[in-house]
Amino acid sequence: MRIAAEAESDCPCGEKMQADPSQLTLAAYKKGAYILVEDKIDNPFFYIIKSGQVHVKTKTDLPVSGVVKREPDILNPGDFFGVISAMSGHPSIESVTALTDVIVIIVRRDQFGVLIQKNGPIAMKIIRSFSRKLRYFGTALTQLSFSNSIEQDPINLLSLGEYYFSQKSWVIAAYAYTKFLELNPQSPHTMQAQQRLAQLAAYAKSGPESVQTQGGAFARVYHDGDVVFLEHEIGNELYIIQQGNIKIKKVVANSEITLAILQKGDILGEMAILENLPRSATAVAYGKTMLLAINKDNFQVMVQQQPQLATKIISLLSERIWISYRQFTNAMIEDPLAKIYDALLTQVAKMHVEPAKGVTHTFDFGTDELLSMIGIAPDKGKKALAEFFMSRKFILVNNKIYATDLEELHKQATYYKNQWLRKRKIEEMHTASELKESQYASASSSVLRKTMG
C-alpha cells in the first residue's frame, strides 16, 4: 500500500486526501498542536503514529479512586487514535495533542477495509485494544457506582443463582446453577446447587434452537427471557445480533442494573474470547432474538481473511465504546434529573437521530428500565421523574417514554452537562490550589527545621 506525503497541516481536510482508496496520506504536526478535538462532529479519519508521541485526554479525566488501571494516555509509534469516532460516526471522545513533532498516517473510514487486507495484524491490534477499553469502562463504571462489586469468577455463579432464585427469576437461576455445576464440579457447594436445580427442573432449558441464515451460516434463536450467557461464566464465542434485542445486565450490591439494550447489528461477548476472562455481564433475550455465533478458535483467522467482518466488528466495538464512555460520564453526574436527560440523549445519539426542533422519538423502554440504566433505585428516582415529566415534553405511552421535541432534550442535557463540567473544573482548581499550599507548607516546615537544627 502506497503512502502519499502531504504538506504540514493542523487539520487534514477531505478534499486534500488522495482519491485512490489504496493510497494513505501522511501529515506532520508541530509540538503542542491539536490533532483531534473532543466532541468534534463527523470526523471521518483515524490516525496511526509514524513518529513522535501524542497525549490523549478527555473532559472527564479524573482519578477513579484508583480502582482500575487506566489506559495509557501517551501514545507512541505504531499506536492509533480516532478510530472510535471515525468508525462509529459519533463525535470524538478524546482530544489529542502532539507531545513532540509528530508524523501520522491518516486513514479514511472508507479505506479501512483496504488497510486490513494489506495489514491483517492491525485489525487484531485494534480489536484487542478496544476489548481492553470496554473492560476498563465496564469495571470503572461498576466500581464508580458500587464500591462493593466483585471480580468475575465462575465460583460466583452460585451466589448469582441464589440472587435470581430470591427474585423468582427461575430461568436465569436454573441457568446459573447448571453452569456452576459444569465449571465447579469439585466445589463443596455442589449439593446445594443440585438441590436448587432439582427444584427448578421445569425451568432448565437445553439450549437455543439453530436455524440456517440466507448466507448459509447457522444462527441461534432465543425466546424472551432466555439466557445467552451469564456473568462469571467462561465464554468462547461472540455474537452478532441478526434479529431482536438483548439486555445486558449485571448484579451489583444485591441489585440488578441494566447496562445496555443491544439491537440488530450490535455485537456482544467479545471480551471473553479476546482476553480469556469470564463474562463481565449477563446477556438475556428481550423478545424473540436470533444471534450469529463466532467461535473463539476461528475468530482471528476470520478477521484476517475477511476484511468486511473486521470492519463490521470494529465499527460495532467503536459504537459500544462510545456508549460506554457516555455511561461512564453519566455515572459521575450527581443530579438525578441531569442523569436522566443525559442518558436519554445518549440513546438518541446511538440511533443517529438528529435532536432537532419538532422531532419526536419513542424510546424502547420505560421509567423503571431508565432508572436501572443510570443506577438509581426507583424510590430515589421518583422526584427526578416527576420533575422530568412536568415539562410535558416527555410522556409515557404504553409504558414507554415518548419525547415530543428532541431539541428540548438536547438543550436540557447540554445545560446540565455544562453545569457539571463547570463544577468539576472549579473542584479541580480548588484541589490543585490546596495541593500547592500543602506542598508550600511542607517545604517551609522543612526549611524551618533545617534552620533551627
DRENGU-708977 format. One record per residue (C-alpha): residue in three letters; residue number from 1; x, y, z. Coordinates in steps of 0.2 Angstrom, whole numbers. Example, Ala and Ser with C-alpha at 12.3 -4.5 7.8 and 13.67 -1.06 7.14 Angstrom:
{rec 'ALA'; 1; {62; -22; 39}}
{rec 'SER'; 2; {68; -5; 36}}
END
This chain:
{rec 'MET'; 1; {0; 0; 0}}
{rec 'ARG'; 2; {7; 17; -5}}
{rec 'ILE'; 3; {8; 32; 7}}
{rec 'ALA'; 4; {7; 49; -1}}
{rec 'ALA'; 5; {16; 63; 8}}
{rec 'GLU'; 6; {5; 79; 12}}
{rec 'ALA'; 7; {11; 96; 17}}
{rec 'GLU'; 8; {11; 101; 35}}
{rec 'SER'; 9; {-7; 104; 41}}
{rec 'ASP'; 10; {-16; 107; 58}}
{rec 'CYS'; 11; {-31; 99; 51}}
{rec 'PRO'; 12; {-32; 86; 37}}
{rec 'CYS'; 13; {-47; 90; 25}}
{rec 'GLY'; 14; {-56; 78; 15}}
{rec 'GLU'; 15; {-53; 87; -1}}
{rec 'LYS'; 16; {-34; 86; 1}}
{rec 'MET'; 17; {-35; 67; 3}}
{rec 'GLN'; 18; {-29; 56; -12}}
{rec 'ALA'; 19; {-44; 49; -22}}
{rec 'ASP'; 20; {-36; 32; -24}}
{rec 'PRO'; 21; {-43; 22; -9}}
{rec 'SER'; 22; {-27; 11; -8}}
{rec 'GLN'; 23; {-17; 27; -5}}
{rec 'LEU'; 24; {-15; 33; 13}}
{rec 'THR'; 25; {-9; 51; 17}}
{rec 'LEU'; 26; {5; 57; 29}}
{rec 'ALA'; 27; {3; 73; 39}}
{rec 'ALA'; 28; {15; 82; 51}}
{rec 'TYR'; 29; {11; 91; 67}}
{rec 'LYS'; 30; {22; 103; 77}}
{rec 'LYS'; 31; {24; 100; 96}}
{rec 'GLY'; 32; {9; 107; 105}}
{rec 'ALA'; 33; {-3; 106; 90}}
{rec 'TYR'; 34; {-20; 99; 92}}
{rec 'ILE'; 35; {-23; 84; 81}}
{rec 'LEU'; 36; {-40; 79; 87}}
{rec 'VAL'; 37; {-53; 88; 97}}
{rec 'GLU'; 38; {-66; 80; 109}}
{rec 'ASP'; 39; {-84; 82; 103}}
{rec 'LYS'; 40; {-78; 86; 85}}
{rec 'ILE'; 41; {-93; 80; 74}}
{rec 'ASP'; 42; {-92; 70; 58}}
{rec 'ASN'; 43; {-73; 66; 59}}
{rec 'PRO'; 44; {-70; 53; 45}}
{rec 'PHE'; 45; {-52; 50; 49}}
{rec 'PHE'; 46; {-42; 40; 61}}
{rec 'TYR'; 47; {-23; 41; 64}}
{rec 'ILE'; 48; {-8; 29; 66}}
{rec 'ILE'; 49; {8; 37; 73}}
{rec 'LYS'; 50; {23; 35; 62}}
{rec 'SER'; 51; {35; 45; 73}}
{rec 'GLY'; 52; {34; 55; 88}}
{rec 'GLN'; 53; {22; 55; 104}}
{rec 'VAL'; 54; {5; 61; 107}}
{rec 'HIS'; 55; {-5; 65; 123}}
{rec 'VAL'; 56; {-23; 59; 124}}
{rec 'LYS'; 57; {-36; 67; 136}}
{rec 'THR'; 58; {-54; 68; 139}}
{rec 'LYS'; 59; {-65; 81; 148}}
{rec 'THR'; 60; {-70; 68; 161}}
{rec 'ASP'; 61; {-52; 63; 165}}
{rec 'LEU'; 62; {-50; 61; 184}}
{rec 'PRO'; 63; {-44; 48; 196}}
{rec 'VAL'; 64; {-57; 35; 199}}
{rec 'SER'; 65; {-51; 32; 217}}
{rec 'GLY'; 66; {-38; 21; 209}}
{rec 'VAL'; 67; {-50; 7; 207}}
{rec 'VAL'; 68; {-44; 2; 189}}
{rec 'LYS'; 69; {-29; 3; 179}}
{rec 'ARG'; 70; {-31; 17; 166}}
{rec 'GLU'; 71; {-27; 16; 148}}
{rec 'PRO'; 72; {-11; 24; 143}}
{rec 'ASP'; 73; {-13; 42; 139}}
{rec 'ILE'; 74; {4; 44; 130}}
{rec 'LEU'; 75; {4; 35; 113}}
{rec 'ASN'; 76; {20; 31; 103}}
{rec 'PRO'; 77; {24; 25; 85}}
{rec 'GLY'; 78; {13; 11; 79}}
{rec 'ASP'; 79; {-1; 16; 91}}
{rec 'PHE'; 80; {-18; 23; 84}}
{rec 'PHE'; 81; {-31; 35; 89}}
{rec 'GLY'; 82; {-48; 42; 82}}
{rec 'VAL'; 83; {-54; 25; 77}}
{rec 'ILE'; 84; {-69; 26; 89}}
{rec 'SER'; 85; {-76; 42; 81}}
{rec 'ALA'; 86; {-71; 38; 63}}
{rec 'MET'; 87; {-79; 21; 63}}
{rec 'SER'; 88; {-95; 24; 74}}
{rec 'GLY'; 89; {-99; 41; 66}}
{rec 'HIS'; 90; {-101; 49; 83}}
{rec 'PRO'; 91; {-92; 64; 90}}
{rec 'SER'; 92; {-74; 61; 96}}
{rec 'ILE'; 93; {-72; 56; 114}}
{rec 'GLU'; 94; {-54; 62; 116}}
{rec 'SER'; 95; {-43; 77; 112}}
{rec 'VAL'; 96; {-26; 73; 106}}
{rec 'THR'; 97; {-11; 84; 106}}
{rec 'ALA'; 98; {7; 82; 99}}
{rec 'LEU'; 99; {20; 80; 113}}
{rec 'THR'; 100; {34; 81; 101}}
{rec 'ASP'; 101; {34; 84; 82}}
{rec 'VAL'; 102; {23; 71; 75}}
{rec 'ILE'; 103; {20; 62; 59}}
{rec 'VAL'; 104; {4; 52; 57}}
{rec 'ILE'; 105; {-3; 41; 44}}
{rec 'ILE'; 106; {-21; 47; 40}}
{rec 'VAL'; 107; {-34; 33; 36}}
{rec 'ARG'; 108; {-51; 37; 30}}
{rec 'ARG'; 109; {-66; 27; 36}}
{rec 'ASP'; 110; {-69; 20; 18}}
{rec 'GLN'; 111; {-50; 15; 17}}
{rec 'PHE'; 112; {-51; 3; 32}}
{rec 'GLY'; 113; {-55; -12; 23}}
{rec 'VAL'; 114; {-41; -10; 11}}
{rec 'LEU'; 115; {-29; -6; 26}}
{rec 'ILE'; 116; {-34; -23; 34}}
{rec 'GLN'; 117; {-32; -33; 18}}
{rec 'LYS'; 118; {-14; -26; 17}}
{rec 'ASN'; 119; {-10; -26; 36}}
{rec 'GLY'; 120; {-20; -40; 44}}
{rec 'PRO'; 121; {-12; -39; 61}}
{rec 'ILE'; 122; {-18; -21; 63}}
{rec 'ALA'; 123; {-36; -27; 64}}
{rec 'MET'; 124; {-32; -38; 79}}
{rec 'LYS'; 125; {-22; -25; 87}}
{rec 'ILE'; 126; {-37; -13; 86}}
{rec 'ILE'; 127; {-49; -26; 92}}
{rec 'ARG'; 128; {-39; -31; 107}}
{rec 'SER'; 129; {-36; -13; 112}}
{rec 'PHE'; 130; {-55; -10; 111}}
{rec 'SER'; 131; {-58; -25; 121}}
{rec 'ARG'; 132; {-47; -18; 135}}
{rec 'LYS'; 133; {-56; -1; 134}}
{rec 'LEU'; 134; {-73; -9; 136}}
{rec 'ARG'; 135; {-66; -20; 151}}
{rec 'TYR'; 136; {-59; -4; 158}}
{rec 'PHE'; 137; {-76; 6; 156}}
{rec 'GLY'; 138; {-86; -8; 162}}
{rec 'THR'; 139; {-75; -10; 178}}
{rec 'ALA'; 140; {-74; 8; 181}}
{rec 'LEU'; 141; {-92; 11; 179}}
{rec 'THR'; 142; {-97; -3; 191}}
{rec 'GLN'; 143; {-84; 2; 204}}
{rec 'LEU'; 144; {-88; 20; 202}}
{rec 'SER'; 145; {-106; 17; 206}}
{rec 'PHE'; 146; {-105; 2; 218}}
{rec 'SER'; 147; {-89; 1; 228}}
{rec 'ASN'; 148; {-93; -17; 234}}
{rec 'SER'; 149; {-93; -25; 217}}
{rec 'ILE'; 150; {-84; -42; 215}}
{rec 'GLU'; 151; {-72; -49; 202}}
{rec 'GLN'; 152; {-78; -61; 189}}
{rec 'ASP'; 153; {-75; -79; 194}}
{rec 'PRO'; 154; {-85; -95; 190}}
{rec 'ILE'; 155; {-86; -99; 208}}
{rec 'ASN'; 156; {-98; -84; 210}}
{rec 'LEU'; 157; {-111; -92; 199}}
{rec 'LEU'; 158; {-118; -100; 214}}
{rec 'SER'; 159; {-122; -83; 223}}
{rec 'LEU'; 160; {-129; -77; 206}}
{rec 'GLY'; 161; {-140; -91; 206}}
{rec 'GLU'; 162; {-146; -88; 224}}
{rec 'TYR'; 163; {-149; -70; 219}}
{rec 'TYR'; 164; {-160; -74; 204}}
{rec 'PHE'; 165; {-169; -88; 215}}
{rec 'SER'; 166; {-173; -75; 228}}
{rec 'GLN'; 167; {-180; -64; 214}}
{rec 'LYS'; 168; {-191; -78; 207}}
{rec 'SER'; 169; {-181; -77; 190}}
{rec 'TRP'; 170; {-182; -95; 188}}
{rec 'VAL'; 171; {-175; -97; 171}}
{rec 'ILE'; 172; {-159; -87; 175}}
{rec 'ALA'; 173; {-157; -95; 192}}
{rec 'ALA'; 174; {-158; -113; 184}}
{rec 'TYR'; 175; {-145; -107; 171}}
{rec 'ALA'; 176; {-134; -101; 184}}
{rec 'TYR'; 177; {-134; -117; 195}}
{rec 'THR'; 178; {-131; -128; 179}}
{rec 'LYS'; 179; {-116; -118; 174}}
{rec 'PHE'; 180; {-110; -118; 192}}
{rec 'LEU'; 181; {-110; -137; 192}}
{rec 'GLU'; 182; {-102; -138; 175}}
{rec 'LEU'; 183; {-87; -126; 180}}
{rec 'ASN'; 184; {-85; -131; 198}}
{rec 'PRO'; 185; {-88; -150; 199}}
{rec 'GLN'; 186; {-77; -151; 215}}
{rec 'SER'; 187; {-85; -137; 224}}
{rec 'PRO'; 188; {-91; -141; 242}}
{rec 'HIS'; 189; {-107; -132; 237}}
{rec 'THR'; 190; {-111; -145; 223}}
{rec 'MET'; 191; {-125; -152; 233}}
{rec 'GLN'; 192; {-133; -136; 237}}
{rec 'ALA'; 193; {-133; -131; 218}}
{rec 'GLN'; 194; {-140; -149; 214}}
{rec 'GLN'; 195; {-154; -147; 226}}
{rec 'ARG'; 196; {-159; -130; 219}}
{rec 'LEU'; 197; {-158; -136; 201}}
{rec 'ALA'; 198; {-170; -150; 206}}
{rec 'GLN'; 199; {-182; -138; 212}}
{rec 'LEU'; 200; {-181; -128; 195}}
{rec 'ALA'; 201; {-181; -143; 184}}
{rec 'ALA'; 202; {-196; -136; 174}}
{rec 'TYR'; 203; {-186; -120; 170}}
{rec 'ALA'; 204; {-169; -128; 165}}
{rec 'LYS'; 205; {-168; -126; 146}}
{rec 'SER'; 206; {-157; -137; 134}}
{rec 'GLY'; 207; {-151; -123; 124}}
{rec 'PRO'; 208; {-156; -112; 109}}
{rec 'GLU'; 209; {-163; -119; 93}}
{rec 'SER'; 210; {-152; -117; 77}}
{rec 'VAL'; 211; {-158; -110; 60}}
{rec 'GLN'; 212; {-149; -108; 44}}
{rec 'THR'; 213; {-147; -90; 38}}
{rec 'GLN'; 214; {-148; -84; 20}}
{rec 'GLY'; 215; {-129; -83; 19}}
{rec 'GLY'; 216; {-128; -101; 24}}
{rec 'ALA'; 217; {-122; -99; 41}}
{rec 'PHE'; 218; {-131; -106; 56}}
{rec 'ALA'; 219; {-139; -94; 69}}
{rec 'ARG'; 220; {-146; -97; 86}}
{rec 'VAL'; 221; {-164; -92; 91}}
{rec 'TYR'; 222; {-168; -87; 109}}
{rec 'HIS'; 223; {-185; -83; 116}}
{rec 'ASP'; 224; {-189; -69; 128}}
{rec 'GLY'; 225; {-180; -71; 144}}
{rec 'ASP'; 226; {-168; -84; 138}}
{rec 'VAL'; 227; {-150; -83; 144}}
{rec 'VAL'; 228; {-137; -81; 131}}
{rec 'PHE'; 229; {-123; -80; 144}}
{rec 'LEU'; 230; {-121; -76; 162}}
{rec 'GLU'; 231; {-108; -65; 171}}
{rec 'HIS'; 232; {-94; -76; 179}}
{rec 'GLU'; 233; {-97; -89; 165}}
{rec 'ILE'; 234; {-82; -94; 154}}
{rec 'GLY'; 235; {-85; -90; 136}}
{rec 'ASN'; 236; {-78; -95; 119}}
{rec 'GLU'; 237; {-90; -86; 107}}
{rec 'LEU'; 238; {-95; -68; 102}}
{rec 'TYR'; 239; {-112; -65; 95}}
{rec 'ILE'; 240; {-119; -53; 82}}
{rec 'ILE'; 241; {-137; -49; 83}}
{rec 'GLN'; 242; {-147; -54; 67}}
{rec 'GLN'; 243; {-164; -50; 74}}
{rec 'GLY'; 244; {-172; -44; 90}}
{rec 'ASN'; 245; {-164; -37; 106}}
{rec 'ILE'; 246; {-153; -42; 120}}
{rec 'LYS'; 247; {-152; -34; 138}}
{rec 'ILE'; 248; {-135; -33; 146}}
{rec 'LYS'; 249; {-137; -34; 164}}
{rec 'LYS'; 250; {-126; -35; 180}}
{rec 'VAL'; 251; {-129; -39; 198}}
{rec 'VAL'; 252; {-120; -27; 210}}
{rec 'ALA'; 253; {-123; -24; 228}}
{rec 'ASN'; 254; {-138; -36; 228}}
{rec 'SER'; 255; {-147; -26; 215}}
{rec 'GLU'; 256; {-148; -29; 196}}
{rec 'ILE'; 257; {-144; -15; 184}}
{rec 'THR'; 258; {-147; -14; 166}}
{rec 'LEU'; 259; {-131; -9; 157}}
{rec 'ALA'; 260; {-137; -8; 139}}
{rec 'ILE'; 261; {-151; -14; 127}}
{rec 'LEU'; 262; {-142; -20; 111}}
{rec 'GLN'; 263; {-151; -21; 94}}
{rec 'LYS'; 264; {-149; -29; 77}}
{rec 'GLY'; 265; {-132; -27; 71}}
{rec 'ASP'; 266; {-124; -25; 88}}
{rec 'ILE'; 267; {-110; -36; 95}}
{rec 'LEU'; 268; {-109; -45; 112}}
{rec 'GLY'; 269; {-97; -57; 121}}
{rec 'GLU'; 270; {-81; -51; 113}}
{rec 'MET'; 271; {-71; -48; 128}}
{rec 'ALA'; 272; {-72; -65; 135}}
{rec 'ILE'; 273; {-65; -73; 119}}
{rec 'LEU'; 274; {-51; -60; 117}}
{rec 'GLU'; 275; {-45; -59; 134}}
{rec 'ASN'; 276; {-48; -76; 141}}
{rec 'LEU'; 277; {-58; -69; 156}}
{rec 'PRO'; 278; {-75; -74; 162}}
{rec 'ARG'; 279; {-90; -65; 156}}
{rec 'SER'; 280; {-92; -47; 164}}
{rec 'ALA'; 281; {-111; -46; 162}}
{rec 'THR'; 282; {-126; -56; 159}}
{rec 'ALA'; 283; {-135; -56; 141}}
{rec 'VAL'; 284; {-154; -61; 141}}
{rec 'ALA'; 285; {-165; -61; 126}}
{rec 'TYR'; 286; {-178; -46; 125}}
{rec 'GLY'; 287; {-191; -54; 114}}
{rec 'LYS'; 288; {-188; -67; 101}}
{rec 'THR'; 289; {-169; -65; 96}}
{rec 'MET'; 290; {-158; -73; 83}}
{rec 'LEU'; 291; {-139; -72; 85}}
{rec 'LEU'; 292; {-124; -77; 74}}
{rec 'ALA'; 293; {-111; -85; 84}}
{rec 'ILE'; 294; {-92; -84; 80}}
{rec 'ASN'; 295; {-81; -96; 89}}
{rec 'LYS'; 296; {-65; -92; 98}}
{rec 'ASP'; 297; {-55; -104; 88}}
{rec 'ASN'; 298; {-58; -97; 71}}
{rec 'PHE'; 299; {-61; -78; 76}}
{rec 'GLN'; 300; {-43; -72; 72}}
{rec 'VAL'; 301; {-42; -81; 56}}
{rec 'MET'; 302; {-59; -74; 50}}
{rec 'VAL'; 303; {-54; -57; 55}}
{rec 'GLN'; 304; {-38; -58; 44}}
{rec 'GLN'; 305; {-46; -67; 30}}
{rec 'GLN'; 306; {-62; -57; 29}}
{rec 'PRO'; 307; {-59; -38; 30}}
{rec 'GLN'; 308; {-78; -34; 29}}
{rec 'LEU'; 309; {-80; -44; 45}}
{rec 'ALA'; 310; {-66; -35; 54}}
{rec 'THR'; 311; {-73; -18; 48}}
{rec 'LYS'; 312; {-90; -23; 55}}
{rec 'ILE'; 313; {-83; -29; 71}}
{rec 'ILE'; 314; {-73; -14; 74}}
{rec 'SER'; 315; {-87; -2; 69}}
{rec 'LEU'; 316; {-98; -11; 82}}
{rec 'LEU'; 317; {-85; -10; 95}}
{rec 'SER'; 318; {-82; 8; 92}}
{rec 'GLU'; 319; {-101; 11; 95}}
{rec 'ARG'; 320; {-100; 1; 111}}
{rec 'ILE'; 321; {-85; 11; 117}}
{rec 'TRP'; 322; {-93; 27; 113}}
{rec 'ILE'; 323; {-109; 22; 123}}
{rec 'SER'; 324; {-99; 15; 137}}
{rec 'TYR'; 325; {-89; 32; 138}}
{rec 'ARG'; 326; {-106; 41; 139}}
{rec 'GLN'; 327; {-112; 29; 153}}
{rec 'PHE'; 328; {-96; 32; 162}}
{rec 'THR'; 329; {-98; 51; 161}}
{rec 'ASN'; 330; {-116; 49; 166}}
{rec 'ALA'; 331; {-111; 39; 182}}
{rec 'MET'; 332; {-100; 54; 188}}
{rec 'ILE'; 333; {-115; 66; 187}}
{rec 'GLU'; 334; {-123; 68; 204}}
{rec 'ASP'; 335; {-140; 76; 200}}
{rec 'PRO'; 336; {-153; 63; 196}}
{rec 'LEU'; 337; {-163; 74; 184}}
{rec 'ALA'; 338; {-146; 78; 174}}
{rec 'LYS'; 339; {-143; 59; 173}}
{rec 'ILE'; 340; {-160; 56; 165}}
{rec 'TYR'; 341; {-158; 69; 152}}
{rec 'ASP'; 342; {-140; 64; 148}}
{rec 'ALA'; 343; {-145; 45; 147}}
{rec 'LEU'; 344; {-159; 49; 135}}
{rec 'LEU'; 345; {-148; 60; 124}}
{rec 'THR'; 346; {-136; 46; 123}}
{rec 'GLN'; 347; {-149; 34; 117}}
{rec 'VAL'; 348; {-154; 46; 104}}
{rec 'ALA'; 349; {-136; 49; 98}}
{rec 'LYS'; 350; {-134; 30; 97}}
{rec 'MET'; 351; {-149; 29; 85}}
{rec 'HIS'; 352; {-140; 43; 75}}
{rec 'VAL'; 353; {-157; 53; 77}}
{rec 'GLU'; 354; {-155; 72; 74}}
{rec 'PRO'; 355; {-161; 81; 90}}
{rec 'ALA'; 356; {-169; 95; 80}}
{rec 'LYS'; 357; {-185; 105; 84}}
{rec 'GLY'; 358; {-201; 96; 82}}
{rec 'VAL'; 359; {-193; 79; 80}}
{rec 'THR'; 360; {-202; 66; 91}}
{rec 'HIS'; 361; {-195; 49; 97}}
{rec 'THR'; 362; {-201; 34; 106}}
{rec 'PHE'; 363; {-189; 25; 117}}
{rec 'ASP'; 364; {-190; 7; 118}}
{rec 'PHE'; 365; {-190; 7; 137}}
{rec 'GLY'; 366; {-200; 14; 152}}
{rec 'THR'; 367; {-195; 23; 168}}
{rec 'ASP'; 368; {-190; 8; 178}}
{rec 'GLU'; 369; {-178; 2; 164}}
{rec 'LEU'; 370; {-172; 20; 163}}
{rec 'LEU'; 371; {-168; 22; 181}}
{rec 'SER'; 372; {-159; 5; 181}}
{rec 'MET'; 373; {-148; 11; 166}}
{rec 'ILE'; 374; {-142; 25; 177}}
{rec 'GLY'; 375; {-141; 16; 193}}
{rec 'ILE'; 376; {-154; 25; 203}}
{rec 'ALA'; 377; {-167; 15; 214}}
{rec 'PRO'; 378; {-185; 18; 209}}
{rec 'ASP'; 379; {-189; 26; 226}}
{rec 'LYS'; 380; {-175; 38; 224}}
{rec 'GLY'; 381; {-179; 42; 206}}
{rec 'LYS'; 382; {-197; 47; 209}}
{rec 'LYS'; 383; {-194; 65; 212}}
{rec 'ALA'; 384; {-182; 67; 197}}
{rec 'LEU'; 385; {-195; 58; 186}}
{rec 'ALA'; 386; {-209; 69; 192}}
{rec 'GLU'; 387; {-199; 85; 188}}
{rec 'PHE'; 388; {-194; 77; 171}}
{rec 'PHE'; 389; {-212; 74; 166}}
{rec 'MET'; 390; {-218; 91; 172}}
{rec 'SER'; 391; {-212; 100; 156}}
{rec 'ARG'; 392; {-225; 89; 146}}
{rec 'LYS'; 393; {-211; 87; 133}}
{rec 'PHE'; 394; {-210; 69; 138}}
{rec 'ILE'; 395; {-224; 57; 142}}
{rec 'LEU'; 396; {-227; 39; 144}}
{rec 'VAL'; 397; {-236; 29; 130}}
{rec 'ASN'; 398; {-239; 11; 133}}
{rec 'ASN'; 399; {-226; 11; 147}}
{rec 'LYS'; 400; {-213; 18; 135}}
{rec 'ILE'; 401; {-205; 36; 136}}
{rec 'TYR'; 402; {-211; 47; 122}}
{rec 'ALA'; 403; {-202; 63; 118}}
{rec 'THR'; 404; {-212; 77; 109}}
{rec 'ASP'; 405; {-197; 88; 105}}
{rec 'LEU'; 406; {-179; 81; 104}}
{rec 'GLU'; 407; {-172; 99; 103}}
{rec 'GLU'; 408; {-178; 102; 121}}
{rec 'LEU'; 409; {-170; 86; 126}}
{rec 'HIS'; 410; {-154; 91; 118}}
{rec 'LYS'; 411; {-155; 109; 127}}
{rec 'GLN'; 412; {-158; 102; 144}}
{rec 'ALA'; 413; {-145; 88; 143}}
{rec 'THR'; 414; {-132; 101; 137}}
{rec 'TYR'; 415; {-137; 113; 150}}
{rec 'TYR'; 416; {-135; 101; 164}}
{rec 'LYS'; 417; {-119; 94; 157}}
{rec 'ASN'; 418; {-111; 111; 156}}
{rec 'GLN'; 419; {-115; 114; 174}}
{rec 'TRP'; 420; {-107; 98; 179}}
{rec 'LEU'; 421; {-91; 102; 169}}
{rec 'ARG'; 422; {-90; 119; 177}}
{rec 'LYS'; 423; {-92; 112; 194}}
{rec 'ARG'; 424; {-79; 99; 191}}
{rec 'LYS'; 425; {-67; 112; 184}}
{rec 'ILE'; 426; {-69; 123; 200}}
{rec 'GLU'; 427; {-67; 107; 211}}
{rec 'GLU'; 428; {-51; 103; 202}}
{rec 'MET'; 429; {-44; 121; 203}}
{rec 'HIS'; 430; {-48; 120; 222}}
{rec 'THR'; 431; {-39; 103; 224}}
{rec 'ALA'; 432; {-24; 110; 214}}
{rec 'SER'; 433; {-23; 125; 225}}
{rec 'GLU'; 434; {-24; 115; 241}}
{rec 'LEU'; 435; {-11; 103; 235}}
{rec 'LYS'; 436; {1; 118; 231}}
{rec 'GLU'; 437; {-2; 126; 248}}
{rec 'SER'; 438; {1; 109; 256}}
{rec 'GLN'; 439; {17; 107; 246}}
{rec 'TYR'; 440; {22; 125; 251}}
{rec 'ALA'; 441; {19; 122; 269}}
{rec 'SER'; 442; {29; 106; 269}}
{rec 'ALA'; 443; {43; 115; 261}}
{rec 'SER'; 444; {43; 129; 273}}
{rec 'SER'; 445; {42; 117; 288}}
{rec 'SER'; 446; {57; 108; 281}}
{rec 'VAL'; 447; {67; 124; 279}}
{rec 'LEU'; 448; {62; 129; 296}}
{rec 'ARG'; 449; {68; 113; 304}}
{rec 'LYS'; 450; {85; 114; 295}}
{rec 'THR'; 451; {87; 132; 301}}
{rec 'MET'; 452; {83; 128; 319}}
{rec 'GLY'; 453; {93; 112; 318}}
END
